[in-house]
Amino acid sequence: MQTFSSLSRRQWLAGAATALISAPSIARAGVGVWGEAPVVRTPHGTVRGASVNGALRFLGIPYGNAPGRFERCVPAEWSGIRDALAFGPMSPQATGPREYTVPASEACQVLNIYTPALDGKPRPVMFWLHGGGFQSGSSSTDRFDGTGLAIAHDVVVVTINHRLGALSALRLDHIDPRFADAGRVGMLDIIDALGWVQRSIGAFGGDPGRVMIFGQSGGGGKVMTMLAMPEACRLFHSAVIQSGTMRQTSVTLEEGEETTAKLMAALSLGARDIDGLRAVPLERLLAAQAKLMEVRVQGLRPWSAVIDGRALPEQPFGAHAPACSAHIPIMVGSTTEEHRPFNLRRPELFSLDAAGARAELLPILGERTDAALAAYRAARPGASETDLYFALSADEMYWSNSLRVAELASKRQAPVYSFRFAFDPDRATRGAKPSPGAGHGSELAYIFRQIPATASPAARQVSELMSGAWASLARTGDPNVKGRPQWRPYDVADRRTMVFDTVTKETPDAYRAERRWWEERR
């Protein structure tokens, strides 16, 4: 069985030894009860949580405080016993889902912990980064409740909030060197939360020597960014990138400067008026941010971290895999029908003819459209035009880039494992009706163990296999679980990929014809 690299194994042993040595003192002095409520003392203060559905959870714990807008956090500290019974604030955001019921605040540096027990046992830590394209989203929602995952696999789940949008990634160092971190403070929030985990998670039953970061969509892009930041690479030991392998997850200094100039102009501020920018009411700042998003800077996401050659030395997985994370095992993959959930309000897309599929793909593929459709029709005889459209649109943005990252990572010291999520519980009955299919984010309920009790045996099996593989990577650096389908590392010789579907299996060079078509056009 593949395990951590030698460097990572030494780190694991050191972390495990530290946790075991300190466990008795934690049990005596750091953990207790207040009535029926669990109480934990951390280096930063004491928190009181709750027992819910068989697990202990601690919500809304602050891990940092920013001295001011666009500044890096300092560790949060408090006196007395702090209630950790409700979600903390999410980052202010101009766009995104409206499912959240918590308030937004610039003081959004909070985390949530779900643990099976406070018994001093060092468990793997699964550290979740939410999606939202670096500008929206939140972990302050039951959608990312880690209770089921924690109990099923005896792990500690941590979810966090951090700054997003302009508050996270506006470049200012070219105006005032005092704000050298401004272009990356949202990513530095994540690093600060990982540092908090290193110092504190042992008191919650977690092992600081076995921390896995994982994220989906924009959260996957954040995982890629962490894998390229030397300060972050010392704080975790494995990683999963889910539908987040954008070709460019970060922006250059020049692009960051251009975004800043446009935001200043949208706010009617002088080009160098940082004091004015820091004093702008939050609502005006978010409105200006939304205006900029109407026309993305050079087609990029302007609120990705700025590459500075120091904290973020280079584009993550640009020409090569980042050196600082060469020892870290990773998994990378996507779903087969990423865009179906985004189009549920366009029923016409679910009954396309050949002309309709071509018209929808032209804005995405341009002059490559006809060749792409011909290649996919040959590879998928009998597929509907709707299915071809959703397959091509997903593969252009997600699958082709996932393979590129897997290939780059396969040249490193540590292994990389490739996966594809293809399971659709309604495939047999969906017909031409709008349905999410194996769409963007559809795997999350299976990983977080949140499928309904009435789910089919096939759905429960997929959830067991996926959540088990993710937890195993956190535990050992290897997603293989005894008695489950073998999953070997990806390499360019046979390109093994685990396809999660009604029948889950490792497939050599899955979707070979489609892969070769994209490869020839890189």
C-alpha positions in Angstrom: 0.0 0.0 0.0 1.3 3.5 -0.9 2.0 5.6 2.2 3.3 9.1 2.9 6.7 10.0 1.5 9.6 9.6 3.9 9.6 13.3 4.7 5.8 13.4 5.3 6.1 10.2 7.4 8.6 11.8 9.7 6.3 14.8 10.1 3.4 12.4 10.8 5.4 10.5 13.5 6.5 13.8 15.1 3.0 15.1 15.2 1.5 11.9 16.4 4.2 11.6 19.2 3.5 15.2 20.3 -0.3 14.5 20.4 0.2 11.3 22.4 2.6 12.8 24.8 0.3 15.8 25.4 -2.9 13.8 25.5 -3.0 13.1 29.2 -2.5 16.7 30.1 -5.2 17.7 27.6 -7.6 15.2 29.1 -6.9 16.5 32.6 -6.6 20.2 32.1 -8.0 21.1 28.7 -11.3 19.1 28.4 -14.2 19.0 30.7 -18.0 19.4 30.8 -20.4 22.3 31.8 -23.6 20.5 32.6 -24.0 18.3 29.5 -21.9 20.7 27.3 -18.2 19.8 26.4 -15.7 22.5 27.3 -12.2 22.7 25.7 -9.3 24.9 26.6 -7.1 26.0 23.7 -3.9 28.1 23.7 -6.2 31.0 22.7 -9.1 30.6 25.1 -11.8 28.2 26.3 -14.8 27.2 24.3 -18.1 25.5 25.2 -19.7 23.3 22.5 -22.6 20.9 22.2 -23.3 17.2 21.6 -25.4 16.9 18.5 -26.4 13.7 16.7 -23.7 11.6 18.3 -20.8 14.0 17.7 -19.4 17.0 19.5 -19.4 20.2 17.6 -17.9 23.7 18.3 -19.1 26.4 15.9 -18.0 29.9 15.2 -14.6 29.8 16.9 -12.5 32.8 15.9 -9.0 31.9 14.7 -7.8 35.4 13.9 -8.5 39.1 14.0 -7.5 41.6 11.3 -6.2 44.9 12.7 -7.7 46.7 9.8 -9.1 46.2 6.3 -6.6 44.5 3.9 -4.3 43.6 6.8 -3.2 40.1 7.8 -4.8 38.6 11.0 -3.2 38.2 14.4 -4.3 35.2 16.5 -7.7 35.7 18.2 -7.7 35.4 22.0 -10.4 35.7 24.7 -10.9 35.2 28.4 -13.5 33.2 30.2 -15.6 30.5 28.5 -16.8 31.3 25.0 -19.9 29.7 23.7 -19.3 27.9 20.4 -22.9 26.9 19.7 -23.8 28.8 16.5 -22.2 29.5 13.2 -20.0 32.6 13.0 -20.3 35.4 10.4 -19.5 34.8 6.7 -17.4 37.0 4.5 -19.2 40.0 2.9 -19.9 39.2 -0.7 -21.4 41.0 -3.6 -22.8 37.9 -5.4 -23.6 34.2 -4.7 -26.2 31.9 -3.2 -28.7 33.4 -0.8 -29.0 30.2 1.3 -27.1 31.6 4.3 -28.8 32.9 7.4 -25.8 34.2 9.3 -24.7 37.8 9.1 -21.8 38.9 7.0 -18.8 40.7 8.6 -15.3 41.7 7.8 -14.5 39.8 11.0 -15.3 36.5 9.4 -12.2 34.5 10.5 -14.1 31.7 12.2 -14.0 27.9 12.1 -16.2 25.0 13.0 -15.1 21.7 14.5 -16.9 18.3 14.4 -15.3 15.6 16.5 -16.4 12.1 17.7 -14.9 12.5 21.1 -12.6 14.4 23.5 -10.6 11.4 24.6 -7.0 12.4 23.7 -7.0 10.0 20.8 -5.2 11.6 17.8 -7.5 11.4 14.8 -6.9 12.6 11.2 -8.1 16.1 10.5 -10.2 16.9 7.4 -10.0 20.7 6.8 -12.6 21.9 4.4 -12.5 24.9 2.0 -15.8 26.0 0.6 -16.4 27.0 -3.0 -17.7 30.2 -4.6 -15.0 31.2 -7.0 -13.0 33.3 -4.4 -15.8 35.8 -4.2 -18.8 34.0 -2.5 -19.7 31.1 -0.3 -19.5 30.2 3.3 -19.0 27.2 5.6 -21.6 28.7 8.0 -24.2 26.3 6.8 -25.5 22.8 7.6 -24.6 21.8 4.0 -21.0 21.3 5.3 -21.9 19.7 8.6 -19.1 17.3 9.4 -21.0 15.2 11.9 -21.7 12.2 9.6 -18.2 12.1 8.2 -16.6 12.4 11.7 -18.6 9.6 13.1 -18.5 7.3 10.1 -14.7 7.4 9.8 -13.5 8.5 13.3 -12.0 11.8 12.0 -12.1 15.4 13.1 -13.7 17.8 10.5 -12.9 21.5 10.4 -14.6 24.0 8.2 -13.7 27.7 7.9 -14.7 31.1 6.7 -12.2 33.6 5.4 -12.2 36.9 3.5 -13.4 36.9 -0.1 -13.5 39.2 -3.1 -11.7 42.5 -3.0 -11.3 42.2 0.8 -9.3 39.1 0.1 -7.1 39.8 -2.9 -6.9 43.5 -3.8 -3.3 44.4 -4.6 -2.0 47.5 -2.8 1.7 46.9 -2.3 2.5 48.9 -5.5 0.9 51.9 -3.7 2.1 51.4 -0.2 4.5 48.7 0.9 2.9 48.5 4.3 0.1 46.5 2.5 2.4 43.9 1.1 0.0 41.1 2.1 -3.2 42.8 0.7 -3.3 40.8 -2.5 -3.4 37.5 -0.6 -5.0 38.1 2.8 -7.9 35.8 2.1 -5.4 33.0 1.4 -3.4 34.0 4.5 -6.6 33.7 6.5 -6.6 30.0 5.5 -3.0 29.7 6.5 -3.7 31.3 9.8 -6.6 28.9 10.3 -4.2 26.0 9.6 -1.8 27.4 12.1 -4.6 27.5 14.7 -5.3 23.8 13.9 -1.7 23.0 14.5 -1.7 24.6 17.9 -5.2 23.7 19.1 -6.7 20.6 17.4 -5.2 18.1 19.8 -7.5 19.3 22.5 -10.5 18.4 20.2 -9.3 14.8 19.4 -7.4 15.8 16.3 -3.8 14.9 15.2 -1.9 18.0 14.0 0.5 15.6 12.2 -2.3 14.4 9.9 -4.2 17.3 8.4 -5.8 17.0 5.0 -7.1 20.0 3.1 -9.9 19.5 0.7 -12.2 21.8 -1.3 -14.6 21.9 -4.3 -14.9 24.4 -7.1 -13.4 27.6 -5.9 -12.4 25.6 -2.8 -10.5 23.3 -5.0 -8.8 26.4 -6.5 -7.9 27.4 -2.9 -6.4 24.0 -2.3 -4.2 24.4 -5.4 -3.1 27.8 -4.1 -2.2 26.3 -0.7 -0.1 23.7 -2.5 1.9 26.5 -4.0 2.4 28.6 -0.9 5.5 27.6 1.1 4.1 28.8 4.4 1.0 26.7 3.9 2.8 23.5 2.8 4.3 23.1 6.3 0.8 22.9 7.9 -0.9 20.0 6.1 0.0 16.6 4.9 -2.5 15.6 2.1 -4.9 17.4 -0.2 -7.9 16.9 -2.5 -8.9 19.1 -5.4 -12.5 18.7 -6.4 -13.7 20.4 -9.7 -11.2 23.2 -9.0 -8.4 22.8 -11.4 -8.8 26.1 -13.2 -5.8 26.8 -15.6 -5.2 30.0 -13.8 -6.1 30.2 -10.1 -4.0 33.3 -9.4 -3.3 36.6 -11.1 -0.1 38.4 -12.0 1.1 41.6 -10.4 0.1 43.5 -13.5 -3.4 42.1 -13.5 -3.7 42.8 -9.8 -2.7 46.4 -10.4 -5.2 46.8 -13.2 -8.0 45.4 -11.0 -7.1 47.9 -8.2 -7.1 50.8 -10.6 -10.5 49.9 -11.9 -11.9 49.4 -8.4 -10.6 52.8 -7.3 -12.2 54.4 -10.4 -15.5 52.7 -9.7 -15.4 54.1 -6.2 -14.5 57.6 -7.4 -11.2 57.5 -5.4 -7.8 58.8 -6.3 -5.5 56.1 -7.8 -3.4 56.1 -4.6 -6.0 56.9 -1.9 -5.7 53.8 0.3 -7.0 55.7 3.3 -10.1 56.5 1.4 -10.4 52.9 0.3 -10.1 51.6 3.8 -12.8 54.0 4.9 -15.3 53.3 2.2 -18.6 51.8 3.6 -18.7 48.1 3.0 -21.9 48.4 0.9 -20.2 50.7 -1.6 -17.2 48.5 -1.8 -19.3 45.5 -2.6 -21.3 47.4 -5.2 -18.1 48.4 -6.9 -16.8 44.9 -6.7 -20.0 43.6 -8.4 -19.6 46.2 -11.1 -16.1 44.9 -11.9 -17.3 41.3 -12.0 -19.5 42.2 -15.0 -16.4 42.4 -17.1 -13.7 40.2 -15.7 -10.1 41.4 -16.0 -8.6 39.7 -19.0 -11.0 36.8 -18.6 -9.6 35.9 -15.2 -11.2 35.9 -11.8 -9.9 39.2 -10.4 -10.3 38.1 -6.8 -7.8 35.2 -6.9 -4.6 35.6 -5.0 -1.9 37.8 -6.5 1.4 36.1 -7.4 4.1 38.1 -5.6 7.1 35.8 -6.0 7.3 35.4 -2.2 4.2 34.2 -0.3 2.9 32.9 -3.6 5.9 32.4 -5.8 4.2 31.3 -9.0 1.0 30.2 -10.8 -0.1 27.0 -9.0 0.4 24.0 -11.4 1.3 26.4 -14.3 4.3 25.0 -16.1 5.0 22.5 -13.4 3.8 21.2 -10.0 4.8 23.5 -7.1 8.1 22.4 -5.4 7.0 23.2 -1.8 4.3 20.5 -1.9 6.2 17.8 -3.8 6.1 15.6 -0.7 2.3 15.9 -0.2 0.0 13.2 -1.6 -3.0 14.6 -3.5 -6.2 13.5 -5.2 -7.7 15.4 -8.1 -10.8 15.0 -10.1 -14.2 16.3 -11.3 -17.7 15.3 -12.1 -18.9 14.1 -15.6 -21.7 16.7 -16.0 -20.5 19.8 -14.2 -22.8 22.3 -15.8 -26.1 20.5 -15.6 -27.1 22.1 -12.2 -26.3 25.6 -13.5 -28.9 25.2 -16.3 -32.0 23.8 -14.6 -33.9 27.0 -15.5 -33.1 26.5 -19.2 -35.3 23.4 -20.0 -34.5 23.8 -23.7 -30.9 22.6 -23.0 -32.2 19.2 -21.9 -33.7 18.3 -25.3 -31.2 19.7 -27.8 -30.9 18.7 -31.4 -27.6 18.7 -33.3 -27.9 22.4 -34.3 -28.8 23.4 -30.8 -25.8 21.6 -29.3 -23.5 23.3 -31.8 -25.0 26.7 -31.1 -24.5 26.3 -27.3 -20.9 25.1 -27.6 -19.8 27.8 -30.1 -19.2 30.4 -27.4 -17.2 27.9 -25.3 -15.2 26.1 -28.0 -15.2 28.5 -30.9 -13.7 27.1 -34.1 -13.1 23.8 -32.3 -16.8 23.1 -31.9 -17.4 20.9 -34.9 -14.3 18.8 -34.4 -15.1 18.4 -30.7 -18.7 17.2 -31.4 -17.5 14.8 -34.1 -14.9 13.3 -31.7 -17.4 12.9 -28.8 -20.1 11.4 -31.1 -17.5 8.8 -32.2 -16.5 8.1 -28.6 -20.1 8.0 -27.3 -22.3 6.3 -29.8 -25.9 6.6 -28.9 -25.4 9.7 -26.6 -28.0 12.4 -27.0 -27.1 15.9 -28.1 -27.9 17.1 -24.6 -25.5 14.6 -23.1 -22.8 15.6 -25.6 -23.2 19.3 -24.8 -22.9 18.7 -21.1 -20.0 16.4 -21.5 -18.0 18.8 -23.7 -18.8 21.8 -21.6 -17.7 20.0 -18.4 -14.5 18.5 -20.0 -13.4 21.8 -21.5 -13.3 23.6 -18.1 -12.8 20.8 -15.6 -11.8 17.4 -16.8 -9.1 18.5 -19.2 -7.5 20.7 -16.6 -7.8 17.9 -14.0 -5.8 15.6 -16.2 -3.2 18.4 -16.8 -2.8 18.8 -13.0 -2.6 15.0 -12.5 0.1 14.7 -15.1 2.2 17.5 -13.6 1.7 16.1 -10.1 2.7 12.6 -11.3 6.2 13.8 -11.8 6.6 14.7 -8.1 8.0 12.7 -5.2 4.5 12.0 -3.6 1.7 10.2 -5.5 -1.3 11.7 -7.1 -4.7 9.9 -7.5 -7.2 10.8 -10.2 -10.9 10.4 -9.8 -14.1 11.0 -11.7 -17.6 11.3 -10.2 -20.2 9.9 -12.6 -23.0 8.7 -10.3 -26.5 10.0 -11.1 -29.3 8.3 -9.0 -31.9 9.5 -11.5 -30.0 8.5 -14.7 -32.5 5.8 -15.7 -35.6 8.0 -15.4 -34.4 11.6 -16.1 -35.2 11.6 -19.8 -35.3 15.1 -21.2 -36.4 16.7 -17.9 -34.0 19.2 -16.3 -32.0 17.3 -13.6 -28.6 18.0 -11.9 -27.1 14.6 -12.9 -23.5 14.1 -11.9 -23.2 17.8 -11.8 -21.0 20.4 -10.1 -21.0 19.8 -6.4 -23.2 16.7 -6.6 -20.5 14.6 -4.9 -20.5 16.7 -1.8 -23.4 15.0 -0.1 -21.8 11.6 -0.6 -18.4 12.7 0.9 -20.1 14.5 3.8 -22.4 11.5 4.5 -25.5 13.6 4.0 -27.5 11.5 1.6 -31.1 10.8 2.8 -31.9 7.7 4.7 -34.2 6.7 1.9 -31.4 6.7 -0.7 -30.8 3.6 -2.8 -28.3 1.0 -1.9 -26.2 2.2 -4.8 -26.1 5.7 -3.5 -25.2 4.5 0.0 -22.4 2.4 -1.5 -21.0 5.4 -3.4 -21.1 7.5 -0.2 -19.3 4.8 1.7 -16.6 4.4 -0.9 -16.0 8.1 -1.5 -16.1 9.2 2.2 -13.9 6.2 3.1 -11.3 7.1 0.4 -11.2 10.7 1.5 -10.8 9.8 5.1 -8.1 7.2 4.3 -6.1 9.8 2.5 -6.3 12.0 5.6 -5.3 9.0 7.8 -2.4 7.5 5.8 -1.8 9.5 2.7 -3.3 6.7 0.6 -7.0 6.6 -0.4 -7.1 2.7 -0.5 -9.3 0.9 2.0 -8.9 -2.8 2.6 -11.6 -4.8 0.9 -12.5 -1.9 -1.5 -11.6 -1.4 -5.2 -7.8 -0.9 -5.7 -6.8 2.6 -6.5 -3.3 3.1 -7.7 -1.5 6.4 -8.3 -1.8 8.2 -11.6 1.0 8.1 -14.2 1.2 8.9 -17.9 1.8 5.2 -18.7 -1.7 4.0 -17.9 -3.5 7.0 -16.4 -5.4 5.0 -13.8 -8.6 6.9 -12.6 -11.1 5.8 -10.0 -14.6 6.3 -11.5 -17.3 6.6 -8.8 -20.5 5.3 -10.3 -23.2 2.6 -9.9 -20.2 0.2 -10.3 -17.1 1.9 -8.9 -13.8 0.8 -10.3 -10.3 1.9 -11.2 -10.2 2.4 -15.0 -6.9 2.7 -17.0 -7.1 5.8 -19.2 -10.7 6.5 -18.5 -12.4 8.4 -21.3 -9.3 7.8 -23.5 -10.7 9.1 -26.8 -11.9 12.3 -25.2 -8.7 12.7 -23.2 -6.6 12.4 -26.4 -8.7 15.0 -28.2 -8.1 17.6 -25.5 -4.4 16.7 -25.1 -3.8 17.3 -28.8 -5.2 20.8 -28.5 -3.4 22.1 -25.4 
